[in-house]
Amino acid sequence: MKIDKEATIKRLNRIEGQVRGIGRMIEEGRYCIDILQQTQAIKSALARVEDAILKDHAATCVETAIASGVEEEQRKKFGELVDLFAKMKR
């Protein structure tokens, strides 16, 4: 799998706009629940970006390390994933 860079950039630009929109909502004194709903939408959109990048990493970098047969490289890529998942749990 190769990440669709154009789609990912569009999604990130949309998220950027949503973040600016939340700033405006706060400045305008909008209802807290409306603001929180928008923050949830941003979290969900970022999670989709993360998923796409992680899938791309697994399908390219990790797959290449496995196919190389070089144990050091395999351990390095596996360690990166373990570290990433540990950080995500915090």
Buried (B, 14 or more C-beta within 10 A) or exposed (E): EEBEEEEBEEBEEEBEEBEEBBEEBEEEEBEEEEBEEBEEBBEEBBEEBEEBEBEBBBEEBBEEBBEEEEEEBBEEBEEBBEEEEEEEEE
